[in-house]
Amino acid sequence: MIDKTMILRSAFWSGRLTYRKWRGIVRKGPEGHTWFFVQSFLHLPIEWLLKEINDEKFISIWPDVRKGFDKNNPLEAASLDAWDAIWGVIAAGDSQYPVSHEVAHLPRMRREVLKTVVCNPGISIYDLAKRLRRDYSRVLKDVRLLTEMSEIEIRPDPQSSRKAKGLIPARSINAVLAGFTVQ
C-alpha cells in the first residue's frame, strides 16, 4: 500500500503539500480552489480519490469542478469524460447521464428514485415504491418533483389494461435502449 503522502506527491510534486492540508482544502470545497481540484482529479488515482472524498461529496462538487477542465487539452478532455461517466453512474445509474447541478443537489433518497427509474425504464410508481421499500405517497411526491424538473416523464402504459403509468427517464440513454422514445 502506497503512503498517502506519496500519492499526493504524484499530483502536487512541485510543492510541500501534506495530506492534512490537502484534506482541509477538499473539505472546504472547490470555491476558490478550482486549479487544486482539477489537479487532484487529473493526477490522483481514481479509486483512492473517491474513497477520500466519498460519493455524496463527489456528486455535489463535480458539476463545479468540471468547469475548471480545459476541453481542448486531450489529457484533460479524456479525464473529464471518465469522471463524467463515474459521476453519472454514482448519481443516476447511467454512465451517459449528463452532469447537472439539479441532480447533484437532490437529496439522496430522491436520487435513489431517479437512479431506479433510469435503471428500469417504464417502471410503475407502485413497483418503484415496492422496489425501494418506501411509502407509496412519498415516492409519488418524489416522482412529481422529478417530473417538474424534467428528469423523468410519466406516460400511460400501453400494455396495461388498467390506468397504470410508466416512468421514463428523460435524459438517459437507457430509455432509448429499452425502446422508449423520449418526447
C-alpha positions as CSV (number, residue, x, y, z in Angstrom):
1,M,0.0,0.0,0.0
2,I,1.4,3.4,-1.0
3,D,1.5,6.1,1.6
4,K,-1.0,9.0,1.3
5,T,1.9,11.4,1.1
6,M,3.4,9.6,-1.9
7,I,0.0,9.5,-3.6
8,L,-0.3,13.3,-3.2
9,R,3.2,13.8,-4.5
10,S,2.1,12.3,-7.8
11,A,-0.3,15.3,-8.4
12,F,1.5,18.0,-6.4
13,W,5.2,17.2,-7.0
14,S,6.5,20.7,-7.0
15,G,5.4,21.8,-3.5
16,R,5.2,20.7,0.0
17,L,1.6,19.6,0.4
18,T,0.8,17.4,3.4
19,Y,-2.2,15.1,3.5
20,R,-3.7,17.2,6.3
21,K,-3.5,20.4,4.1
22,W,-5.0,18.6,1.1
23,R,-7.8,17.2,3.2
24,G,-8.6,20.6,4.7
25,I,-8.9,22.2,1.2
26,V,-11.0,19.3,0.0
27,R,-13.4,19.6,2.9
28,K,-13.9,23.3,2.1
29,G,-15.0,22.6,-1.4
30,P,-13.9,23.9,-4.9
31,E,-14.8,27.5,-4.4
32,G,-11.6,29.4,-4.9
33,H,-9.6,26.2,-5.3
34,T,-10.5,25.1,-8.8
35,W,-7.0,24.5,-10.0
36,F,-6.3,22.5,-6.9
37,F,-9.3,20.2,-7.5
38,V,-8.6,19.9,-11.3
39,Q,-5.0,18.7,-10.4
40,S,-6.4,16.3,-7.9
41,F,-8.9,14.8,-10.4
42,L,-6.3,14.7,-13.2
43,H,-3.4,13.0,-11.4
44,L,-4.6,11.2,-8.3
45,P,-5.7,7.5,-8.5
46,I,-9.5,7.4,-9.1
47,E,-10.2,4.7,-6.5
48,W,-8.2,6.4,-3.8
49,L,-9.7,9.9,-4.5
50,L,-13.3,8.6,-4.5
51,K,-12.6,6.8,-1.2
52,E,-11.1,10.0,0.3
53,I,-13.9,12.3,-0.9
54,N,-16.8,9.9,-0.5
55,D,-19.7,9.5,-3.1
56,E,-22.0,12.2,-1.7
57,K,-19.3,14.9,-1.7
58,F,-18.2,13.9,-5.1
59,I,-21.7,14.1,-6.5
60,S,-22.2,17.6,-5.1
61,I,-18.8,19.1,-6.1
62,W,-18.3,17.6,-9.5
63,P,-20.5,20.0,-11.5
64,D,-18.4,22.9,-10.2
65,V,-15.0,21.2,-10.6
66,R,-15.6,20.1,-14.2
67,K,-15.8,23.8,-15.2
68,G,-12.1,24.1,-14.5
69,F,-11.1,21.5,-17.1
70,D,-9.8,22.6,-20.5
71,K,-11.7,20.6,-23.1
72,N,-9.1,21.5,-25.8
73,N,-6.4,19.7,-23.9
74,P,-6.6,15.9,-24.8
75,L,-5.4,14.7,-21.4
76,E,-8.0,16.9,-19.6
77,A,-10.7,16.0,-22.1
78,A,-10.2,12.3,-21.6
79,S,-10.1,12.7,-17.8
80,L,-13.2,14.8,-17.9
81,D,-15.1,12.2,-19.9
82,A,-14.0,9.5,-17.5
83,W,-15.1,11.5,-14.4
84,D,-18.4,12.5,-16.1
85,A,-19.1,8.8,-16.6
86,I,-18.2,8.0,-13.0
87,W,-20.5,10.8,-11.8
88,G,-23.3,9.5,-14.0
89,V,-23.1,6.0,-12.6
90,I,-22.9,7.1,-9.0
91,A,-25.6,9.8,-9.2
92,A,-28.0,8.3,-11.7
93,G,-27.0,4.8,-12.5
94,D,-26.1,5.6,-16.1
95,S,-22.6,6.4,-17.4
96,Q,-24.1,8.5,-20.2
97,Y,-26.3,10.6,-17.8
98,P,-25.4,14.3,-18.3
99,V,-23.9,16.1,-15.3
100,S,-26.2,18.7,-13.8
101,H,-26.4,20.9,-10.7
102,E,-30.0,20.0,-10.2
103,V,-29.3,16.3,-9.8
104,A,-26.2,16.9,-7.7
105,H,-28.3,18.9,-5.2
106,L,-31.1,16.4,-4.9
107,P,-31.4,14.6,-1.6
108,R,-30.0,11.0,-1.5
109,M,-33.5,9.3,-1.5
110,R,-34.7,11.4,-4.5
111,R,-31.5,10.5,-6.4
112,E,-32.3,6.9,-5.5
113,V,-35.7,7.2,-7.1
114,L,-34.1,8.7,-10.2
115,K,-31.5,6.0,-10.3
116,T,-34.1,3.3,-10.1
117,V,-36.1,4.8,-12.9
118,V,-33.0,5.2,-15.0
119,C,-32.1,1.6,-14.5
120,N,-35.7,0.3,-15.0
121,P,-37.3,2.5,-17.7
122,G,-41.1,2.0,-17.8
123,I,-41.4,1.0,-14.2
124,S,-44.7,2.0,-12.5
125,I,-44.8,4.2,-9.4
126,Y,-46.2,1.2,-7.4
127,D,-43.4,-1.1,-8.4
128,L,-40.9,1.7,-7.8
129,A,-42.2,2.1,-4.2
130,K,-42.1,-1.6,-3.7
131,R,-38.5,-1.9,-5.0
132,L,-37.3,1.0,-2.9
133,R,-39.2,-0.3,0.2
134,R,-40.7,3.2,0.7
135,D,-44.2,4.5,1.3
136,Y,-46.1,5.0,-2.0
137,S,-47.1,8.6,-1.2
138,R,-43.5,9.6,-0.5
139,V,-42.3,8.0,-3.8
140,L,-45.2,9.7,-5.6
141,K,-44.1,13.1,-4.2
142,D,-40.5,12.4,-5.4
143,V,-41.7,11.4,-8.8
144,R,-43.8,14.6,-9.2
145,L,-40.8,16.7,-8.2
146,L,-38.6,14.9,-10.7
147,T,-41.2,15.3,-13.3
148,E,-41.4,19.1,-12.7
149,M,-37.6,19.1,-13.0
150,S,-37.9,17.3,-16.4
151,E,-35.7,14.4,-15.2
152,I,-38.4,11.8,-15.8
153,E,-41.7,11.6,-17.8
154,I,-44.9,9.8,-16.8
155,R,-46.6,8.0,-19.7
156,P,-49.6,5.7,-19.9
157,D,-48.5,2.1,-20.1
158,P,-50.0,0.7,-23.4
159,Q,-49.6,-2.9,-22.2
160,S,-51.7,-2.4,-19.1
161,S,-55.5,-2.9,-19.0
162,R,-55.8,-0.5,-16.0
163,K,-54.6,3.1,-15.7
164,A,-51.0,2.2,-14.9
165,K,-48.4,4.7,-15.9
166,G,-44.8,4.1,-16.7
167,L,-41.9,6.3,-15.7
168,I,-39.3,7.1,-18.4
169,P,-36.0,8.9,-17.7
170,A,-36.0,11.9,-19.9
171,R,-32.2,12.4,-20.2
172,S,-30.9,8.8,-20.1
173,I,-29.8,6.6,-23.0
174,N,-31.3,3.6,-21.2
175,A,-34.8,4.7,-22.2
176,V,-33.8,4.7,-25.9
177,L,-32.1,1.3,-25.5
178,A,-35.2,-0.1,-23.8
179,G,-37.3,1.0,-26.8
180,F,-38.9,4.1,-25.3
181,T,-38.6,7.3,-27.3
182,V,-38.1,10.5,-25.4
183,Q,-40.6,13.1,-26.4
